[in-house]
Amino acid sequence: MSPDHSDWTLFRSTGVAHLMSISGLHVTLFAWLATALLGRLWRRVGRAWPRALLALPAPVAAGWGGLVLAAAYALFSGWGVPAQRTVLMLAVVVALRLSARRWPWPVVWTLVMAVVLLLDPWALMQAGFWLSFVAVGILFASGARVERDDPLDAVPRWRRWGGAALGMLREQAAITVALAPLSLLLFGQVSLIGLLANLLAIPWVTLVVTPLALAGALLPPLWDAASLAVQGLGAWLAWLAQWPWAAVFRAIPPVSLAVAGVLGGVLLVLRLPWALRLAGGVLLWPVLAWQPPRPPSGAFEVMAIDVGQGSAVMVRTANHTLLYDTGPRHGSDSDAGQRVVVPLLRALGEVPDTVLVSHRDSDHSGGSAAVRVAWPGARWLSSFGVGEACVAGQHWVWDGVAFEVLHPAPGLYGPDGQGLRSTNAMSCVLRVSNPSEAAWLSGDLDAEGETRLAMARPDLRASLMLAPHHGSASSSSPVLLNTLRPRQVLIQSGYRNRFAHPSPVVLDRYRARRLTWVESPQCGAALWRSEAPNTVHCHRQAARRYWHHFDAPTGTAPAEPGEPDTDTDVPPARTAD
């Protein structure tokens, strides 16, 4: 059985994910076993047929034969970047040893990297490429050994074992420190228990799990033994993962800062004078201390996260964060919470103070489980019995920004706390405002609920509106639009979704009122700031890739003669369909 998402989360938190895939360690172990067996087999053949040894010496047959078998094993196992790197390095080592040559390690390291990129240029986009080659480079650069004048047999066995254990500890510590900034850049987290976890996990997987799994190809009962060994390791890792500060999550720094941090981590572990090592600490500290800028006091920003056909919105003030909806569920083992929302908030260094799930529908609540696991201390509000009920009249202020729940009314809940209307009609409506600007988030509230709310509060205004029900014709009623009078609309919908959201009828209403809107399939994550209420920043436009296609990232009605166009950083407006 392959590991599920919770298993991989555990492996990343404890820093042993590299052992749970077909890595260089597994391929090297397989090559070593294959070489030893082929060498012994070829020597036995030579006893019966001496000419075979003359034609092909045992070291040559064992070296190249083991390499071929290791390459077949790596190819059969998926041919990942670590496996490619290992096979190529083994090929260079075998060729050098059999030809009695010795190359400097930087030459071998660079040659293998060049060949891997020649075979797969896209490997540069994979985290495994950088982790694999940086780790091996660190081992080469920091693993210099002092040649001994006395023969190895003259050294007591306990000293040899102690030296081997100390060397393994030194190597693991060097890799842990050097890869910490790179892990922060790639994943936004650093495992503080990785060193302790790997001290047991590496020999256990190398000497117990992998041999049992390989031998299981000949004796299937050994696979059960390998499974028990993995379960025992999992129990050990789960215990470690419960430690406070087992893993530290930090905002992913800018590339320039991260490169300096990686260089600092490398300097810390190299055999250099302490003055240079301290310089590495100076380079590393800004990476650990960096935090992305936040809105000033009294201001706020709204980000409509790109989760496809669903909803997830992050609202930030100077010192607080609210998550409105958690994205859709894709299947029994996949949802936008674990794939998009949690990684994004981790990358931004955010810890939500409050999570408000508008209603029960899976396109709004599907990622709730992953979010709850990631931030169990957050306050939860919902309209369907999870956490605290969202009720009209709830109000709080963060950093000069007011948050007010406008719907549903207390009378819409039954004695058991469940809603008395349909899930859409029970959607929690949230208004976020400061003295000059406001944002409106209303889930999938239908036109009847919108009209009742607008008639009850005709004074409500909003500079920004999250399109109700993803732009469905059953929402965005004229009464609500005439009451709120928004200038910007964010439409969260899936590309070519089966509901045909946003509806042409709704877009016609936006055009008639000269509203500007952006759609997530073309805009990606959309960011709006109360300090610049006429601008919506589209991530797909700001971080455009050559494979991105833009047909209609935004829409608006043409300005009246002499009227200035609305300021926006997205491409020109869409015309009518």
Rosetta blueprint (number, residue, H / E / L):
1 M L
2 S L
3 P L
4 D L
5 H H
6 S H
7 D H
8 W H
9 T H
10 L H
11 F H
12 R H
13 S H
14 T H
15 G L
16 V L
17 A H
18 H H
19 L H
20 M H
21 S L
22 I L
23 S L
24 G H
25 L H
26 H H
27 V H
28 T H
29 L H
30 F H
31 A H
32 W H
33 L H
34 A H
35 T H
36 A H
37 L H
38 L H
39 G H
40 R H
41 L H
42 W H
43 R H
44 R H
45 V H
46 G H
47 R H
48 A H
49 W L
50 P H
51 R H
52 A H
53 L H
54 L H
55 A H
56 L L
57 P L
58 A H
59 P H
60 V H
61 A H
62 A H
63 G H
64 W H
65 G H
66 G H
67 L H
68 V H
69 L H
70 A H
71 A H
72 A H
73 Y H
74 A H
75 L H
76 F H
77 S L
78 G L
79 W L
80 G L
81 V H
82 P H
83 A H
84 Q H
85 R H
86 T H
87 V H
88 L H
89 M H
90 L H
91 A H
92 V H
93 V H
94 V H
95 A H
96 L H
97 R H
98 L H
99 S L
100 A L
101 R L
102 R L
103 W L
104 P L
105 W H
106 P H
107 V H
108 V H
109 W H
110 T H
111 L H
112 V H
113 M H
114 A H
115 V H
116 V H
117 L H
118 L H
119 L H
120 D L
121 P H
122 W H
123 A H
124 L H
125 M H
126 Q L
127 A H
128 G H
129 F H
130 W H
131 L H
132 S H
133 F H
134 V H
135 A H
136 V H
137 G H
138 I H
139 L H
140 F H
141 A H
142 S H
143 G L
144 A L
145 R L
146 V L
147 E L
148 R L
149 D L
150 D L
151 P L
152 L H
153 D H
154 A H
155 V L
156 P L
157 R H
158 W H
159 R H
160 R H
161 W H
162 G H
163 G H
164 A H
165 A H
166 L H
167 G H
168 M H
169 L H
170 R H
171 E H
172 Q H
173 A H
174 A H
175 I H
176 T H
177 V H
178 A H
179 L H
180 A H
181 P H
182 L H
183 S H
184 L H
185 L H
186 L H
187 F H
188 G L
189 Q E
190 V E
191 S E
192 L L
193 I L
194 G H
195 L H
196 L H
197 A H
198 N H
199 L H
200 L H
201 A H
202 I H
203 P H
204 W H
205 V H
206 T H
207 L H
208 V H
209 V H
210 T H
211 P H
212 L H
213 A H
214 L H
215 A H
216 G L
217 A L
218 L L
219 L L
220 P L
221 P H
222 L H
223 W H
224 D H
225 A H
226 A H
227 S H
228 L H
229 A H
230 V H
231 Q H
232 G H
233 L H
234 G H
235 A H
236 W H
237 L H
238 A H
239 W H
240 L H
241 A H
242 Q L
243 W L
244 P L
245 W L
246 A L
247 A E
248 V E
249 F E
250 R L
251 A L
252 I L
253 P L
254 P L
255 V H
256 S H
257 L H
258 A H
259 V H
260 A H
261 G H
262 V H
263 L H
264 G H
265 G H
266 V H
267 L H
268 L H
269 V H
270 L L
271 R L
272 L L
273 P L
274 W H
275 A H
276 L H
277 R H
278 L H
279 A H
280 G H
281 G H
282 V H
283 L H
284 L H
285 W H
286 P H
287 V H
288 L H
289 A H
290 W L
291 Q L
292 P L
293 P L
294 R L
295 P L
296 P L
297 S L
298 G L
299 A L
300 F L
301 E E
302 V E
303 M E
304 A E
305 I L
306 D L
307 V L
308 G L
309 Q L
310 G L
311 S L
312 A L
313 V E
314 M E
315 V E
316 R E
317 T L
318 A L
319 N L
320 H L
321 T E
322 L E
323 L E
324 Y E
325 D L
326 T L
327 G L
328 P L
329 R E
330 H E
331 G E
332 S L
333 D L
334 S E
335 D E
336 A H
337 G H
338 Q H
339 R H
340 V H
341 V H
342 V H
343 P H
344 L H
345 L H
346 R H
347 A H
348 L L
349 G L
350 E L
351 V L
352 P L
353 D L
354 T E
355 V E
356 L E
357 V E
358 S L
359 H L
360 R L
361 D L
362 S H
363 D H
364 H H
365 S H
366 G L
367 G L
368 S H
369 A H
370 A H
371 V H
372 R H
373 V H
374 A H
375 W L
376 P L
377 G L
378 A L
379 R E
380 W E
381 L E
382 S E
383 S L
384 F L
385 G L
386 V L
387 G L
388 E E
389 A E
390 C L
391 V L
392 A L
393 G L
394 Q L
395 H E
396 W E
397 V E
398 W E
399 D L
400 G L
401 V E
402 A E
403 F E
404 E E
405 V E
406 L E
407 H E
408 P L
409 A L
410 P H
411 G H
412 L H
413 Y E
414 G L
415 P L
416 D L
417 G L
418 Q L
419 G E
420 L L
421 R L
422 S L
423 T L
424 N H
425 A H
426 M H
427 S L
428 C L
429 V E
430 L E
431 R E
432 V E
433 S E
434 N L
435 P L
436 S L
437 E L
438 A E
439 A E
440 W E
441 L E
442 S L
443 G L
444 D L
445 L L
446 D L
447 A H
448 E H
449 G H
450 E H
451 T H
452 R H
453 L H
454 A H
455 M H
456 A H
457 R L
458 P L
459 D L
460 L L
461 R L
462 A L
463 S L
464 L E
465 M E
466 L E
467 A L
468 P H
469 H H
470 H H
471 G H
472 S L
473 A L
474 S L
475 S L
476 S L
477 S L
478 P H
479 V H
480 L H
481 L H
482 N H
483 T H
484 L H
485 R L
486 P L
487 R L
488 Q E
489 V E
490 L E
491 I E
492 Q L
493 S L
494 G L
495 Y L
496 R L
497 N L
498 R L
499 F L
500 A L
501 H L
502 P L
503 S L
504 P H
505 V H
506 V H
507 L H
508 D H
509 R H
510 Y H
511 R H
512 A H
513 R L
514 R L
515 L L
516 T E
517 W E
518 V E
519 E E
520 S H
521 P H
522 Q H
523 C H
524 G L
525 A L
526 A E
527 L E
528 W E
529 R E
530 S L
531 E L
532 A E
533 P E
534 N E
535 T E
536 V E
537 H E
538 C E
539 H H
540 R H
541 Q H
542 A H
543 A L
544 R L
545 R L
546 Y L
547 W L
548 H L
549 H L
550 F L
551 D L
552 A L
553 P L
554 T E
555 G E
556 T L
557 A L
558 P L
559 A L
560 E L
561 P L
562 G L
563 E L
564 P L
565 D L
566 T L
567 D L
568 T L
569 D L
570 V L
571 P L
572 P L
573 A L
574 R L
575 T L
576 A L
577 D L
